Amino acid sequence: KQEVTQIPAALSVPEGENLVLNCSFTDSAIYNLQWFRQDPGKGLTSLLLIQSSQREQTSGRLNASLDKSSGRSTLYIAASQPGDSATYLCAAVNTGGFKTIFGAGTRLFVKA
Amino acid sequence: DAGVTQSPTHLIKTRGQQVTLRCSPKSGHDTVSWYQQALGQGPQFIFQYYEEEERQRGNFPDRFSGHQFPNYSSELNVNALLLGDSALYLCASSPRRGRDTQYFGPGTRLTVL
């Protein structure tokens, strides 16, 4: 049974700081891993998707890496801004059916 | 392209009642997944519909059921509502049975009194 864990649960940083959010999963038989952003009371916005055969993906100030062997993914945010304040969720999509399992998220607050 | 739409936005029901939530997927997407998100938690997978059939199911009781129509839109039905069913219900659509990026709707906030 796939379990996804995100550390830390909450993070507060000053504007301009580079930061890393961590995601770990117990079953390496994943099809892909996705990172999402969620603003309070809203739906989820897709940030990055990493296929199981890939090691990383980049979009603007965001970089996500994937290490299937160790069951880990990280989301790197460069030069953080107050607008980055949100909850960041990672989700593992399993092979053989594509069931999506989410972590509980990391709540990020970037102080101006 | 309107993206993924959900209705209603908010809903208040009492224990024991039944509720139906609706989802229209993004244009070109044939797969719809439903999630339940309690406050402060990540979304929990309820089930996935593809080609009008339930293809995958999470750890939810039979009180939760769904349907997908020929135009790929979907409904989530919850019977015999419990207080614990209060949550944000999210719908996500994707092409190719979830192999690609999932696009989420804004959600329906269900409150059970």
Interface residues (C-beta under 8 A of the other chain):
Chain A: V4 Q6 Y31 N32 Q34 F36 G41 K42 G43 L44 T45 S46 L49 L89 A91 V93 G97 F98 K99 T100 I101 F102 G103 A104 G105
Chain B: V4 S33 Y35 G40 Q41 G42 P43 Q44 F45 Q48 R55 Q56 G58 L88 L90 A92 R97 G98 R99 D100 T101 Q102 Y103 F104 G105 P106 G107 R109
